[in-house]
Amino acid sequence: MLAGMADITMIEGGDHAAIAGWLLARLGGSGAITVPGGSTPFPILAALAGQVGIDWTGWAVWPNDDRIVPEDHEASNTGKIRALLEPAGAQVVALTEDAAPPHFALTWLGMGPDGHIASLFPNTDPQVDDRQAVRRLTPDPLPAHAPFDRITLTIPALLATDAILFTLGGAADKRSVFEAAMRGENDLPVARLLAAAAARGIPVTVFA
């Protein structure tokens, strides 16, 4: 099944408040979610941390990926997530190579202009049938702003979810790459995930 046949909802021009509202409506109860790094999610998570509508004590929060640095390093996704959500009561789980990720209520992803998701860059050739849930790897080229080895959830771990959310940050270059992947016109990591999500009937929401 082509990614273009997936259940994908595109939401135009969603700002941080709109994304936070979407998440607030879906994070009742308890469970596990996985969230991205980068500039977009942390202001949203900061806003959500103080919302009375979410009982964070019932939630385990996993990063999609992280840089191999100490948690107090400015490049650590886990450290930033922990600082925001642990005071609110969430259980923040650091990725390790032997981790056993759960089934997620939500997989929240960003995407790079090269079509990478989590730390599954094109050079890593991520597979939808990867037998490992977590991998340590080296992007090539290393991003200049974060030149570190990575640890990441694999495509099967990201797809063990009830729903997928993408936040593209309003970037036109990212949107064009995403839409081509959605139509099955490339074989980038995002296209592989979308095609597999379609085959599994996993709904995808995109704030473009």
C-alpha positions in Angstrom: 0.0 0.0 0.0 1.4 3.4 -0.9 1.9 6.0 1.8 -0.5 8.2 0.0 -3.3 5.7 0.9 -2.7 6.2 4.6 -5.2 7.9 6.9 -3.3 11.3 7.0 -4.8 14.5 8.3 -3.0 17.7 7.3 -3.5 20.7 9.6 -2.4 24.0 8.1 -0.5 26.6 10.0 -0.7 25.0 13.4 1.2 27.1 16.0 2.5 25.9 19.3 -0.8 26.6 21.0 -2.8 24.6 18.4 -0.4 21.6 18.8 -0.6 21.8 22.6 -4.4 21.9 22.4 -4.4 18.8 20.1 -2.1 16.9 22.5 -4.1 18.0 25.6 -7.3 16.5 24.0 -5.5 13.2 23.6 -3.5 12.8 26.8 -6.2 11.9 29.2 -5.8 8.7 31.2 -2.4 7.0 31.2 0.0 5.2 29.0 3.3 5.9 27.1 4.2 8.4 24.5 7.4 9.0 22.5 8.4 12.6 21.7 11.0 14.2 19.4 13.9 16.5 20.1 14.6 19.7 18.2 13.3 23.2 18.6 9.6 22.6 18.2 8.5 20.2 21.0 10.1 21.7 24.0 8.0 24.9 24.2 4.9 22.8 23.7 5.9 20.3 26.4 6.6 23.3 28.7 3.1 24.6 28.1 1.6 21.1 28.7 3.6 20.4 31.9 1.4 22.9 33.8 -2.0 21.9 32.3 -4.4 20.6 34.8 -6.1 18.5 32.2 -3.2 16.0 32.1 -2.3 13.8 35.0 1.4 13.2 34.1 1.8 10.6 36.9 0.1 8.1 34.6 2.4 8.7 31.6 5.8 7.3 30.6 7.6 9.6 28.2 10.2 8.2 25.9 12.4 10.3 23.6 12.4 9.1 19.9 16.1 9.4 20.0 19.0 11.1 21.7 22.6 12.2 21.3 25.2 10.1 23.1 26.0 12.8 25.7 25.4 13.1 29.5 21.8 14.2 30.4 23.1 17.6 31.7 24.6 18.4 28.3 22.7 21.0 26.3 22.3 18.5 23.4 20.5 15.9 25.5 16.9 15.4 24.5 16.3 13.2 27.6 17.7 15.8 29.9 15.4 18.5 28.5 12.3 16.2 28.6 13.2 15.2 32.2 13.5 18.8 33.4 10.1 19.7 31.9 8.0 16.7 32.7 9.4 14.9 35.8 8.4 17.8 38.1 4.9 17.3 36.8 5.0 13.6 37.7 5.8 11.9 34.4 8.2 8.9 34.2 10.8 9.9 31.7 12.7 6.9 30.2 16.2 7.3 28.8 17.0 5.2 25.8 19.4 2.3 26.1 20.4 -0.3 23.6 18.7 -3.1 25.6 15.5 -1.1 26.3 12.1 -2.7 25.5 9.8 0.1 24.3 6.1 -0.3 25.1 3.2 0.1 22.8 2.7 3.9 22.6 -0.6 5.8 22.8 1.1 8.3 20.5 4.3 8.5 18.5 5.1 12.2 18.0 7.8 12.8 15.4 9.6 15.6 13.7 11.4 15.3 10.4 14.5 16.7 8.9 14.8 18.3 5.4 16.6 15.1 4.3 13.6 13.0 5.4 15.1 11.6 8.5 12.9 10.7 11.5 14.2 10.3 15.0 17.9 9.5 14.3 17.0 7.3 11.3 19.0 9.3 8.7 19.0 8.1 5.1 22.5 6.7 5.4 21.4 4.3 8.1 19.0 2.6 5.7 16.3 1.9 8.4 14.1 -1.1 7.8 10.4 -1.6 8.6 11.2 -5.1 9.8 14.2 -4.3 11.9 14.4 -6.9 14.7 15.9 -4.4 17.1 13.7 -1.8 18.8 16.6 0.5 19.6 19.9 1.1 17.7 23.0 3.1 18.3 24.3 4.7 15.1 26.2 7.5 13.5 24.6 9.9 11.1 26.5 10.7 7.9 27.1 13.6 7.6 27.0 14.5 11.3 24.8 17.5 11.8 27.0 20.5 12.5 24.8 21.7 15.4 24.9 18.3 17.1 27.9 16.2 15.9 27.3 13.2 18.1 26.6 9.5 17.8 22.9 8.8 18.4 20.6 6.2 20.0 17.2 5.9 18.4 14.0 4.0 18.3 13.7 2.0 15.1 10.8 2.1 12.6 9.1 -1.0 14.2 9.3 0.6 17.7 7.9 3.9 16.4 5.1 2.0 14.7 4.0 0.3 17.9 1.5 3.0 18.5 -2.2 4.0 18.3 -1.5 7.2 16.4 1.3 9.2 14.8 1.8 13.0 15.0 4.2 14.9 12.8 5.1 18.6 13.5 7.0 20.1 10.6 7.5 23.5 12.0 6.1 25.4 9.0 9.1 24.8 6.9 8.3 24.7 3.1 11.2 22.4 2.3 10.2 19.9 4.9 6.6 19.9 3.7 7.6 19.2 0.1 9.7 16.3 1.2 6.9 15.0 3.4 4.3 15.3 0.7 6.5 13.4 -1.8 7.0 10.7 0.8 3.2 10.6 1.4 2.7 10.0 -2.3 5.3 7.3 -2.4 7.6 9.3 -4.6 10.8 8.7 -2.5 12.3 6.0 -0.3 13.4 8.2 2.5 13.0 7.1 6.1 9.8 9.1 6.5 8.4 7.4 3.4 9.1 4.0 4.7 7.4 4.8 8.0 4.4 6.3 6.3 3.9 3.3 4.0 4.2 0.9 6.9 1.7 3.1 8.9 -0.7 2.8 6.0 -0.4 -0.9 5.9 -1.1 -1.1 9.6 -4.0 1.3 9.6 -2.3 3.8 11.9 -3.8 7.3 11.6 -1.3 10.1 11.0 -1.9 13.8 11.9 0.5 16.4 10.4 0.8 20.0 11.6 2.4 21.5 8.5 
